[in-house]
Amino acid sequence: MFIYSYTALLNDNSIIRDTIVSKNKKYAYFEILELRQTPIKITLNAIFILNSKNIDYRIHFFHQLSTLVSSGISLLQCLNILNENCHLPFWKKLIFTAIRDLEQGNNLTDSLKKQPIIFNNTIISLIKIAENTGQYEDNFHIIVEILENQKKTNQHIRKALRYPITLLCFSTILIYIMLIFVLPQFKSVYESFQQELPILTKWMIYLSNSLINHLSTIVLLISFILIFCFKFKQHLSILFSKFIHFIPLVNRLIKLSNINIYFLTLYSTLQAGLNLNECLKCTTKAVHNPIFNKETIIIHDSVIRGNSLSNAVKNSQFFPKIATQLLSIAEESGQLPHFTKYLFDYFSEQYVLQTDKTLKNLEPILLLCMAFIVGTLMLAMYLPIFNLGNVITGI
């Protein structure tokens, strides 16, 4: 996708300058015509990247829709107002497509389904509920709550990951520089000693030579592995999920993350007015981890067969006892939305706390690993120099 700047002529013979996102210049030309504008000049501006600014615009989009709908304006009028005030080319095109689909008699759900990266299954389900019940304001407000919570959690995790990632990148660059540029300089000095080098130094020189001589092969191999992983990502995702299941700290984080998504989806759909079966069906689409997704399907099937939700969750190995106990109380009291909201808040807090704890434990481990690797490299480089006195004495 590319961003094009264009100049066009309107029906009243006035000139307009704007931007549009399209596959190529030809598509851009026809899309401008669909806007009832006559293109005069189209210029490639930049390559379109779906960045955080475009993804975060969802919150503004649904918040504005909720506010406008609450004032009694029709959905089509709301979208027209948003389209006039939108300055992001991608969203301008998306909103215009939705307007055109509504004018042709299609619904908003079918239009937004075309962008699965922006609108996940939970959002689509809530919009569909709004269309069936007419409660657009409430459902759009629920979507805003979901997106704001996700953004807040992601920001917290990104902030916590900043230091470990910086440390890891710095360590990798430092090791690369020492092996490729520094060690070869010492090699000529070592050769002048005309003495047997320590085993550690020999091994490091061999590693350095291998990296220098086979750098292109290594790059090609890494590229091939990345292409292979991308092609078979679905199968590899299942294998990776099974592998990390045996790593306690990481497994606990993934477990809390998926439980958090599960109860967020369950609470949101219950709040929107769906029956329990439909809500559980939405959870099977919201949870993407292969192992946990399989578990959500088992719970859904169990409830369809007539079991209570608390019993279905009790038979699962992934949900803590507190979830089973509170769901049992919720079913007895008829307050399932309230208790699922409580469980979502509880596991959301646990997820953030566990992430902080894990990353704090990871920092000293990374520092120790970095110190060990750099220390080993320094020792390998200076061991022959330490023996220089013995060499001179021998001469």
C-alpha positions in Angstrom: 0.0 0.0 0.0 1.2 3.5 -0.8 0.2 7.1 0.2 -0.5 9.4 -2.8 -0.9 13.1 -2.8 -3.3 14.3 -5.4 -4.9 17.4 -6.9 -8.5 17.1 -8.1 -11.4 19.1 -9.5 -14.7 19.1 -7.7 -18.2 19.3 -9.3 -18.3 23.1 -8.5 -15.0 23.5 -10.5 -13.0 24.2 -7.3 -9.6 22.6 -6.7 -8.9 20.2 -3.8 -5.6 18.9 -2.5 -5.7 15.7 -0.4 -4.0 12.3 0.2 -5.2 8.8 -0.4 -4.0 5.2 0.4 -4.1 2.8 -2.5 -2.4 -0.3 -4.0 -0.9 1.6 -6.9 -1.4 4.8 -9.0 -4.1 3.2 -11.2 -6.2 2.1 -8.3 -5.7 5.6 -6.7 -7.1 7.2 -9.9 -10.3 5.2 -9.9 -10.7 5.6 -6.1 -10.5 9.4 -6.5 -13.2 9.2 -9.2 -15.4 7.2 -6.7 -15.1 10.2 -4.4 -16.8 12.3 -7.2 -13.6 14.1 -7.9 -11.7 14.5 -11.2 -8.0 13.8 -10.6 -5.6 16.3 -12.2 -2.3 15.2 -10.6 -1.3 12.1 -8.5 2.1 11.9 -6.8 3.6 9.1 -4.7 4.1 10.5 -1.3 5.3 7.6 0.9 4.9 3.8 1.6 2.0 3.2 3.9 2.8 1.5 7.2 0.1 0.6 9.7 1.7 2.3 12.7 0.4 2.7 16.2 -1.1 6.1 15.3 -3.5 4.4 12.8 -4.3 1.5 15.2 -4.9 3.8 18.2 -7.3 5.9 16.1 -9.8 3.2 16.7 -10.4 4.6 20.2 -11.2 8.0 18.8 -13.3 6.5 16.0 -15.6 4.5 18.3 -15.7 7.2 21.0 -16.9 9.8 18.4 -19.4 7.3 17.0 -20.8 6.7 20.5 -21.1 10.4 21.2 -22.7 11.2 17.8 -25.2 8.3 17.9 -26.2 9.3 21.5 -27.4 12.7 20.1 -29.9 11.0 17.8 -27.9 11.2 14.5 -28.2 8.3 12.1 -25.1 6.0 11.7 -24.6 7.1 8.1 -24.6 10.8 9.1 -22.2 10.0 11.9 -19.8 8.4 9.5 -20.1 11.4 7.1 -19.2 13.8 9.9 -16.2 11.6 10.9 -15.0 11.4 7.3 -15.0 15.2 7.0 -12.9 15.6 10.1 -10.5 12.7 9.6 -7.0 13.6 8.5 -5.5 10.1 8.3 -5.5 8.8 4.7 -6.0 5.2 5.7 -9.0 5.9 8.0 -10.4 8.4 5.5 -10.5 5.6 2.9 -11.9 3.1 5.5 -14.7 5.5 6.6 -15.6 6.3 3.0 -15.8 2.6 2.1 -18.1 2.1 5.1 -20.3 5.0 3.9 -20.5 3.6 0.4 -21.4 0.1 1.7 -24.2 1.5 3.9 -25.6 3.5 1.0 -25.7 0.3 -1.1 -27.7 -1.4 1.7 -24.9 -3.4 3.3 -24.3 -3.2 7.1 -21.4 -1.8 9.0 -20.2 -5.2 10.2 -19.6 -6.5 6.6 -17.7 -3.3 5.7 -15.4 -3.4 8.8 -14.7 -7.1 8.4 -12.5 -6.2 5.5 -9.9 -4.9 7.9 -9.3 -7.8 10.4 -6.0 -6.3 11.7 -7.9 -3.2 12.9 -11.2 -4.8 13.9 -10.8 -8.1 15.6 -13.6 -10.7 16.1 -14.7 -9.3 19.5 -15.2 -5.8 18.0 -17.0 -7.2 15.0 -19.3 -9.3 17.3 -20.2 -6.2 19.4 -20.9 -4.1 16.3 -23.2 -7.0 15.0 -25.0 -6.9 18.4 -25.5 -3.2 18.0 -27.0 -3.6 14.5 -29.4 -6.3 15.8 -30.5 -4.5 18.9 -30.1 -0.9 17.8 -28.0 -0.1 21.0 -25.1 1.5 19.1 -24.2 3.9 21.9 -23.7 1.2 24.6 -21.9 -1.2 22.3 -19.5 1.5 20.9 -18.8 2.6 24.5 -17.9 -1.1 25.4 -15.6 -1.2 22.5 -13.9 2.0 23.6 -13.4 0.5 27.1 -11.8 -2.7 25.6 -9.5 -0.7 23.4 -8.4 1.7 26.1 -7.7 -1.2 28.4 -5.6 -3.0 25.8 -3.7 0.3 25.0 -3.0 0.9 28.7 -1.7 -2.7 29.2 0.4 -2.6 26.1 2.0 0.8 27.1 2.9 -0.6 30.5 4.5 -3.7 29.0 6.4 -1.7 26.4 7.7 0.6 29.1 8.8 -2.4 31.2 10.5 -4.1 28.2 12.4 -1.0 27.2 15.5 -1.6 29.4 15.9 -5.4 28.8 15.6 -4.9 25.0 18.1 -2.0 25.0 20.5 -4.0 27.0 20.1 -7.0 24.7 20.6 -4.9 21.6 23.6 -3.2 23.0 25.2 -6.6 24.0 24.6 -8.0 20.6 26.2 -5.0 18.8 29.2 -5.0 21.2 29.8 -8.8 20.7 29.6 -8.3 16.9 32.1 -5.4 16.9 34.5 -7.3 19.1 34.4 -10.5 17.0 34.4 -8.8 13.5 36.6 -5.7 14.0 38.6 -6.0 17.3 39.7 -9.6 17.4 41.2 -9.6 13.9 43.4 -6.7 14.9 44.8 -8.7 17.8 45.4 -11.7 15.5 48.4 -10.1 13.8 49.9 -9.3 17.2 49.4 -13.0 18.3 51.1 -14.3 15.2 54.3 -12.2 16.0 54.6 -14.1 19.3 55.4 -17.4 17.4 54.1 -19.3 20.5 51.2 -21.7 21.0 48.0 -19.7 21.7 45.6 -20.7 24.5 42.7 -22.9 23.5 40.1 -20.2 24.4 41.9 -17.7 22.1 42.1 -20.2 19.3 38.4 -20.9 19.6 37.5 -17.2 19.5 39.8 -16.6 16.4 38.1 -19.5 14.7 34.7 -18.1 15.5 35.7 -14.7 14.3 37.1 -16.1 11.0 34.0 -18.1 10.5 31.8 -15.1 10.9 33.9 -13.0 8.5 34.3 -15.7 5.8 30.7 -17.0 5.9 28.8 -13.8 6.7 26.8 -13.9 3.4 25.9 -17.5 4.0 24.8 -16.8 7.5 22.6 -13.9 6.3 21.0 -16.1 3.6 20.4 -18.9 6.2 18.7 -16.5 8.6 16.6 -15.1 5.7 15.6 -18.7 4.7 14.7 -19.5 8.3 12.5 -16.4 8.6 10.7 -17.2 5.3 10.2 -20.8 6.4 8.8 -19.6 9.8 6.5 -17.1 8.0 5.2 -19.8 5.6 4.5 -22.4 8.3 3.7 -19.9 11.1 0.5 -21.6 12.1 2.1 -25.0 12.7 5.2 -23.5 14.3 2.9 -21.4 16.5 1.4 -24.6 18.0 4.9 -26.1 18.5 6.2 -22.9 20.0 3.2 -22.7 22.4 3.8 -26.3 23.5 7.5 -25.5 24.0 7.1 -22.4 26.1 4.4 -24.2 28.2 7.4 -25.9 29.9 9.0 -22.6 30.9 7.4 -21.7 34.2 7.8 -17.9 34.2 6.8 -17.4 30.5 4.0 -19.9 30.7 2.5 -18.1 33.7 2.5 -14.8 31.8 0.9 -16.3 28.7 -1.7 -18.0 30.9 -2.6 -14.8 32.6 -2.7 -12.9 29.3 -5.1 -15.4 27.7 -7.3 -15.6 30.9 -7.4 -11.8 30.8 -8.6 -11.8 27.1 -11.1 -14.6 27.9 -12.9 -12.7 30.7 -12.7 -9.3 28.9 -14.5 -10.8 25.9 -17.0 -12.7 28.1 -17.8 -9.6 30.2 -18.1 -7.3 27.1 -20.4 -9.6 25.2 -22.6 -10.3 28.3 -22.8 -6.6 28.9 -23.8 -6.1 25.3 -26.8 -8.4 25.8 -25.7 -11.7 24.1 -26.8 -15.0 25.6 -24.1 -17.2 27.2 -23.6 -19.5 24.2 -23.0 -16.6 21.9 -20.6 -15.0 24.4 -18.6 -18.2 24.7 -18.5 -18.5 20.9 -16.9 -15.0 20.8 -14.3 -16.1 23.3 -13.2 -18.9 21.0 -12.5 -16.3 18.3 -10.8 -13.8 20.7 -8.2 -16.2 22.2 -5.5 -16.8 19.5 -3.1 -19.0 21.5 -3.6 -22.5 20.0 -3.5 -24.4 23.3 -5.9 -21.9 25.1 -8.1 -21.6 22.1 -8.6 -25.4 22.1 -9.6 -25.1 25.8 -12.1 -22.3 25.1 -13.7 -24.6 22.5 -14.0 -27.4 25.0 -15.6 -25.1 27.5 -18.1 -23.8 24.9 -19.0 -27.4 23.8 -19.4 -28.4 27.4 -21.9 -25.6 28.1 -23.8 -26.4 24.9 -24.2 -30.0 26.2 -25.9 -28.6 29.3 -23.1 -28.2 31.8 -22.8 -25.0 33.8 -20.0 -22.5 33.0 -18.4 -23.0 36.4 -18.2 -26.8 36.0 -16.8 -26.4 32.5 -14.1 -24.1 33.7 -13.4 -26.3 36.7 -12.5 -29.2 34.4 -10.0 -27.0 32.6 -6.4 -27.0 33.8 -5.8 -23.4 32.9 -8.2 -21.5 35.1 -7.3 -20.9 38.8 -9.7 -22.0 41.6 -10.8 -18.4 42.2 -12.3 -18.3 38.7 -14.4 -21.4 39.3 -15.6 -20.3 42.7 -16.7 -16.8 41.6 -18.4 -18.1 38.5 -20.3 -20.6 40.6 -21.4 -17.7 42.9 -22.3 -15.6 39.8 -24.5 -18.4 38.4 -26.3 -18.8 41.7 -26.9 -15.1 42.1 -27.6 -14.3 38.5 -24.8 -11.7 38.4 -22.6 -13.2 35.8 -21.7 -9.9 34.0 -20.6 -8.4 37.4 -18.4 -11.3 38.4 -16.8 -11.6 34.9 -16.0 -7.9 35.1 -14.4 -8.5 38.6 -12.4 -11.5 37.2 -11.2 -9.5 34.2 -10.0 -6.6 36.5 -8.4 -9.1 38.9 -6.5 -11.1 36.2 -5.6 -7.8 34.4 -3.9 -6.5 37.5 -2.2 -9.9 38.1 -0.9 -9.9 34.5 0.7 -6.4 34.9 2.2 -7.3 38.3 3.6 -10.6 37.0 5.0 -8.9 33.9 6.9 -6.4 36.1 8.1 -9.1 38.4 9.4 -11.3 35.5 11.2 -8.4 33.8 12.8 -7.3 37.0 14.1 -10.9 37.5 15.2 -10.9 33.9 17.4 -7.8 34.1 20.1 -9.2 36.4 20.2 -12.5 34.4 20.8 -10.4 31.2 23.5 -8.4 32.9 25.2 -11.6 34.1 25.0 -13.1 30.6 26.4 -9.9 29.0 29.2 -9.8 31.6 30.1 -13.5 31.0 30.2 -13.2 27.2 32.2 -9.9 27.1 34.5 -11.1 29.9 35.2 -14.4 28.0 36.0 -12.4 24.8 38.3 -10.0 26.8 40.0 -13.0 28.4 40.5 -14.7 25.1 42.1 -11.5 23.6 44.4 -10.7 26.5 45.5 -14.2 27.6 48.4 -14.3 25.0 49.4 -10.8 26.1 49.6 -11.9 29.7 52.0 -14.6 28.6 54.2 -12.1 26.7 56.6 -11.8 29.7 57.2 -15.5 29.5 57.9 -15.3 25.8 60.4 -12.5 26.2 62.1 -14.3 29.1 62.4 -17.4 26.8 64.1 -15.4 24.1 
